[in-house]
Amino acid sequence: MGLFVGIIMSAFGLGYFVYGKKSDDLLFLFTGIALMIYPYFFQNVMAIVIIGVILLIAPFALKKFTE
């Protein structure tokens, strides 16, 4: 189950990375890199999900608070 969740989060990371690269948005670019890398460091599925959701929401929340 952890492998499947890690692959899903890495897929989101790839999407964030490509979007950040095309739009020259460093926040999405680095968040995408983080989403692709962090599942390698955790084995607990719940930790992978919680950190993944936080990273998925972070760029939108940071953009909203910095406007």
URSULNOR-V713906 format. One record per residue. RES is the residue in one small letter. SS is DSSP state (H for helix, E for strand, L for the rest). OMEGA is omega in degrees with one decimal (NA if undefined). NEAR is the number of other ideal C-beta (glycine too) atoms within 10 Angstrom. Layout:
BEGIN
res ss omega near
RES SS OMEGA NEAR
RES SS OMEGA NEAR
END
This chain:
BEGIN
res ss omega near
m L 179.8 7
g H 178.3 15
l H 179.6 10
f H 179.7 9
v H 177.7 16
g H 178.1 19
i H 178.7 10
i H 180.0 15
m H 177.4 22
s H 176.7 19
a H 174.2 12
f H 178.2 16
g H 177.4 22
l H 177.0 14
g H 177.5 13
y H -179.5 24
f H -179.5 20
v H 178.2 13
y H 180.0 15
g H 179.3 19
k H -179.1 13
k H -177.3 10
s H -177.7 10
d L 178.8 8
d L -176.1 16
l H -179.7 10
l H 178.0 15
f H 179.8 22
l H -178.4 19
f H 175.2 14
t H 176.5 24
g H 177.2 24
i H 179.5 15
a H 179.6 17
l H 179.4 24
m H -172.7 18
i H -169.0 11
y H -179.3 18
p H 178.5 21
y H -174.5 9
f H -178.5 9
f L 177.1 17
q L 179.6 10
n L -176.7 10
v H -179.0 14
m H 177.5 10
a H 178.9 14
i H -179.0 21
v H -177.2 15
i H 179.3 12
i H 178.7 18
g H 179.4 22
v H 177.8 11
i H 179.4 10
l H 178.1 18
l H -177.5 15
i H -171.7 11
a H -177.5 15
p H 179.9 19
f H 179.4 12
a H 179.3 10
l H 177.6 12
k H -180.0 12
k H -178.8 8
f H -179.3 7
t H 179.1 7
e L NA 5
END
